[in-house]
C-alpha cells in the first residue's frame, strides 16, 4: 500500500472518530428533547423542522455535499434520533422491497419497525386503529396518474397527511442468467411492463419471451430466483437485493423522470407552518350551476395556487354525484386559506398542511 493512501486513510479515520463523538453528543441532546416532549405530550416526528434543518445546512455548505446528499445523510440521522426518542411502527404497502417500502425507509430510516400491509385500505386501518403510528401510501405517479384507492381511502378514514415524499422509480432486469438471450419468462407487476416497453422491445426483439404479471415487483424477484436462469424479473433494486438476485440491467424504465409521490399518514397530526407548504382538502360542493366555478374563483381571488383537482364518485348513491380531491400551495394557518375554510366549513374536509416535496 502506498504511503499517501495510508495517510489519507488515517485522516478519514480521524474525521470518522470526530463524527462519532459529535453524533453521540447530538443523540444525548435528542434524548433530553424526547423527555421534554413526552412530559408535554407533544409529537416526536416534525417533518417541517427536519426540512428547515436541511435547508439551513444546504445554504451553509461550502463543500462537495449538495442538497440531495445532505438530505440522504441527515434524514437517516433524524430517523435514528426519533427511534431513540420513541420507536415507531410504520405501515406500508408490501411486500418487503416494494417502492413504498423504499419511500418509507427514506423518511423513517432502517431502524424503524415496518409492517408490510396487503392493500392500501389496510394501511389506513392499521393507522386508524393504532396498530401503526404512521402509514405510507402512493398517491400518484407522473407517468400513470393518481392512485384512486388512496384518494377514496382518504375520504373514508379519519386520518391526516403528515408529509409527502417524491421518490424516483427505477426498474432493473434481475436474473441469475448470464445473458439476456437465454431468458424465456419475465415476471413483474403490470405497471412495470408498461413503463419498460422500450427496453423490452429493443433487447428482447426476436425472442419468444412470456410476460407474466404478478402482484408486486418483490414477488417477481422471488419467482425469478426460484425458477432459475431462464427467468427474470422487472423489479426494484431493493427487491433484487433482498432476494439476492443479480441485476443484469439497471434503470430500464422508459421515462428518465419516473416519479411516484407518496403520502405519510397519521391520526390527529398538525404540522407547524413552514416556508413551502401544501394543503390538501376534500370538497363536497352543491350540485348546481356555478357551484364548482364559484368555489375555484375564491382561490383565484385570494391568489392561492391550485396544484391538483381530481373528482371521485360518491359511493352508494344512484346519481353521478362527485366529491373533489384538491391540493394547493399554502398552510391552513395562512389568512387567505382560513377565509376559504371558514366560508365552506360544512363542505370541506381538511386533510393536512405539510412541507411541499416538489
Steps between C-alpha positions, in 0.01 A plus 500: 500500500637842404596752767257774380206256510583397858513866601161572336349206685641624832342840433164339418516287817571810706206686347273197554600497868401867526170434322424216739562723803282777354219261411502355852484853641207573267320186619545602864323830426233317299440274800434805718268644235314168498446520877371856465262404219375201698425720801318750278330221300622658174576338165841341435494508119524857369559487123484878462780539759711235324464682167597829667822340626585361154426836333720681752790258447458516122538878505794473738703228326808607307629154415416209270175397670199612298143517633418143391802361683426705811140379496603135473747530789291708737169323444670183626635693800151638568355148479757364745422793731125434490552134583705607800218730613212261427514198266212508252324242286457587132239330279570490128372332184688172490660271444848569631711664231214689336541859384274607788738321739791695351308828537421418864863420579614823333312693771497267802838329456612141520455477880121548509256211527314448172169323441442375145128526419320320214289794378481879525179488704668274759771765552229752586338246736835430672555869571135566590497219758843584644673188373747736328590860585557599136395368161664547160283480187549591131286788376615548138758412238604764248470246215186309607296757692321487836439201726122484536503265802710747700268791418191298588657386828582861592127569479401186697747518790564775753875544449726796430780549247829553685737536204556408136796318347594519132688179419678428169381167360769287338451147369774244442504172312619246757580136428749225571547466123835606357343636181167658410479269197429200727197658668161346416278642779483837672296561813388845611209721596285617207602865548869403471442330164333819374781722623782287354362431150781673310769297676320171441424566134865592440681229697253213463428545130456167326490301827201293609460647848185470714409803714331374817327756728516451878380706798827680566852545371625337821299188415652516149852491648410203720356307206797575275743372762290188559464405133859543390706626203223517238294736717542868585321771696430864431531627855653760728867477592384468864297188414792352305728563798258342749469181292871502404405503132780633272418813298568457129379848390428802717266798441303335219192724531395699193467841670808678632292671768271229633380623840243370745369725772422340836306634797587443865186466714425522872211566739443845650817649353553872433821640352629839596520755221810485280643696206367282219175332601224317320145434618263220400123513541194305392210706366138391474343785305133570426377344175380818333616727214810694598567295815850391397601810306400733785699287744810509279458874447543550875850356471582725204378811681726420796802422279517137618664267250299180442736215411259206464128434477353153447134394509392173662155337508285512813456133593154358564301758305286435195599827332842596366585722796868581556736636760833669426853434618685834495860604569625858515801701615486638853434401860174475691612788724544740204230768512375448139473124562316563827247714313418216259486236774254714698288593198450136398522352848222243455622402152871437562714241677851620582746213453823675592750777438856377451838573344486502120734238350520638145 
